[in-house]
Amino acid sequence: MLHFLQKLFSSKATHAQWHAVALTPQQARSHARWVQQRVFLNWLGPYFKAYHLLKGGAGGQRGLRVELLQENGRQGVLLHYDASIGPGNFRHFFEHLAERVLALGYHRACTDQRTQQQQRHTETLLKQLLKPTPTDCPQTGHCNQRYGLITLDYVMMDRQPLFIRLASNAVLQPGFTRACSFDELMRALFDAPMPDEQVQRLVADYHDRF
């Protein structure tokens, strides 16, 4: 996995061709129902719990698996795919995380996809770049960068989901407020109540459907 991640996010990987992507009308309708039914509650709290257990040194093999990232001034987390989620739900979850970032005062700068054919595998990366909508901080007069620049990556190998990568990168130039911490971003995105039985039963409806 480490070797794959190094290849995936290295500068050499930028030679692959990117193209813009958008949800089809059918996908958009399906996703709107998924959000309305609050299926996302099945994973927000559990991923948040796994994140805190890992940071506290108590991460184990039970429950959902996360992995911390810190590279080139960025902080982030890998939300590893679990077969209990299903590829349909996992893609919905990726889209909903972006929507939750937008609700924090962000706008979507781009949504692009890249597919690379390796000797034995096909790697697909779907990337969303989210930027804070420019507003002035009343206390400082500087541009409020909130949590910095945020990227969301949905990574597949041979069309099977591997993980969602969430990362933030603070803007260090003069004229910007200090970015909120990554812990604060995780809390803003993932701190949610656990699902009730009705919401849990909906997992099967979207397990393989996006």
C-alpha positions in Angstrom: 0.0 0.0 0.0 2.8 2.4 0.9 4.5 1.9 -2.5 1.2 2.4 -4.3 0.5 5.7 -2.4 4.0 7.0 -3.2 3.5 6.3 -6.9 -0.1 7.7 -6.9 0.7 11.1 -5.3 4.3 11.5 -6.7 5.1 14.3 -9.2 5.7 11.6 -11.8 2.0 10.8 -11.8 1.0 14.2 -13.1 1.8 13.2 -16.7 -1.5 11.3 -16.9 -4.3 13.0 -18.7 -7.0 14.7 -16.5 -10.6 15.5 -17.6 -13.5 17.2 -15.9 -16.3 15.0 -14.7 -19.8 15.7 -13.4 -22.7 13.6 -12.1 -25.3 12.5 -14.7 -28.9 13.5 -14.0 -29.7 10.0 -12.8 -26.7 9.9 -10.5 -27.7 13.3 -9.1 -31.2 12.2 -8.4 -30.0 9.0 -6.7 -27.5 11.0 -4.6 -30.2 13.5 -3.6 -32.3 10.6 -2.2 -29.3 9.1 -0.5 -28.6 12.4 1.3 -32.3 13.0 2.1 -32.5 9.6 3.7 -29.3 10.5 5.7 -27.6 7.2 4.8 -24.3 9.0 5.5 -24.9 8.7 9.2 -23.8 5.1 8.9 -20.2 6.2 8.4 -19.7 9.8 9.7 -19.6 8.9 13.4 -17.7 5.6 12.9 -14.9 7.2 10.8 -14.7 10.0 13.4 -14.3 7.5 16.2 -11.7 5.6 14.2 -9.8 8.8 13.7 -9.7 9.7 17.4 -8.7 6.2 18.4 -5.8 6.3 16.0 -4.6 9.7 17.1 -4.9 8.5 20.7 -2.7 5.4 20.0 -5.6 3.0 20.4 -6.3 2.3 16.7 -7.0 -1.4 16.1 -8.3 -3.9 13.6 -12.0 -3.5 14.6 -14.3 -1.1 12.9 -13.5 1.2 10.0 -9.8 1.8 9.2 -8.2 5.3 8.8 -4.6 6.4 8.2 -3.1 9.7 9.1 -1.1 11.7 6.4 1.3 14.6 6.8 3.3 15.6 3.7 4.6 18.8 2.1 2.8 21.1 4.5 -0.5 19.1 4.2 -2.4 17.3 6.8 -4.9 14.6 5.9 -6.5 11.2 6.5 -7.2 8.2 4.4 -10.6 6.7 4.9 -10.1 3.1 3.8 -12.9 1.3 2.0 -14.7 -1.5 3.8 -16.7 -4.2 2.0 -19.6 -3.6 4.4 -20.1 -0.1 2.9 -20.4 -1.1 -0.7 -19.0 0.8 -3.7 -22.3 2.6 -4.3 -22.4 4.0 -0.8 -18.7 4.8 -0.8 -19.0 7.0 -3.9 -22.1 8.7 -2.4 -20.1 9.3 0.8 -17.3 10.9 -1.2 -19.8 13.3 -2.9 -21.4 14.1 0.4 -18.1 14.9 2.1 -17.6 17.6 -0.6 -21.1 18.9 0.1 -20.3 19.2 3.8 -17.1 21.1 2.9 -19.2 23.5 0.7 -21.5 24.1 3.7 -18.5 25.4 5.7 -18.1 28.4 3.3 -16.2 26.8 0.4 -16.7 26.6 -3.4 -15.7 23.7 -5.7 -12.9 24.8 -7.9 -12.8 21.6 -10.0 -13.7 18.0 -10.2 -11.3 16.0 -12.4 -10.6 12.4 -13.1 -7.4 10.6 -14.2 -7.0 7.0 -15.2 -3.6 5.3 -15.5 -2.9 1.9 -17.0 -0.1 0.1 -15.1 1.5 -3.2 -16.0 -1.0 -5.2 -13.9 -3.6 -2.7 -12.7 -5.7 0.3 -13.7 -5.6 3.2 -11.2 -8.4 5.8 -11.2 -8.3 9.0 -9.2 -11.3 11.3 -8.9 -10.2 14.6 -7.3 -12.2 17.6 -6.0 -10.4 20.8 -5.1 -12.4 23.1 -2.7 -11.4 26.6 -1.9 -12.7 29.0 0.8 -15.1 31.6 -0.6 -13.3 35.0 -0.1 -14.7 36.8 2.9 -13.0 39.2 5.3 -12.4 38.4 8.9 -14.0 41.2 11.0 -11.3 41.0 13.7 -8.2 41.2 11.4 -9.5 42.5 8.0 -7.6 39.6 6.4 -9.1 37.1 4.1 -10.6 34.2 6.1 -9.1 31.0 4.8 -11.1 28.8 7.3 -9.4 25.4 7.1 -7.2 26.2 4.1 -7.3 24.6 0.7 -9.1 21.2 0.8 -8.7 18.3 -1.5 -10.9 15.2 -1.7 -9.6 12.2 -3.6 -11.5 9.0 -4.5 -9.1 6.3 -5.4 -9.9 3.0 -7.2 -7.8 0.2 -8.5 -9.3 -2.0 -11.2 -12.6 -0.1 -10.7 -12.7 -1.2 -7.0 -12.6 1.5 -4.4 -9.6 1.7 -2.1 -9.9 4.9 -0.1 -11.1 8.5 0.2 -8.3 10.9 0.9 -9.1 14.2 2.7 -6.4 16.7 3.0 -6.0 20.4 3.9 -3.2 22.8 3.0 -3.0 26.1 4.9 -2.3 29.3 2.9 0.8 30.9 4.4 0.9 34.2 2.4 0.3 37.5 4.1 -3.3 38.8 4.2 -4.9 35.5 5.2 -6.1 34.5 8.6 -4.5 31.5 10.3 -6.1 28.3 9.2 -8.1 26.3 11.6 -6.6 22.9 12.6 -7.2 19.7 10.8 -8.8 18.3 14.0 -11.3 21.1 13.8 -12.0 20.3 10.2 -12.6 16.6 11.0 -15.0 17.6 13.8 -16.9 19.9 11.5 -17.3 17.2 8.9 -17.7 14.0 10.9 -19.1 14.8 14.3 -22.6 13.4 13.8 -25.1 11.2 15.7 -25.0 7.4 15.1 -27.7 6.0 12.7 -30.9 4.5 13.9 -32.1 1.1 12.7 -34.1 2.5 9.8 -31.0 4.4 8.5 -28.9 1.3 8.9 -31.3 -0.8 6.8 -30.8 1.6 3.9 -27.2 0.6 3.4 -28.3 -2.4 1.4 -30.4 -0.3 -1.0 -27.3 1.6 -2.2 -24.6 -1.0 -1.6 -23.9 -1.4 -5.3 -25.8 1.5 -6.8 -24.6 5.1 -7.4 
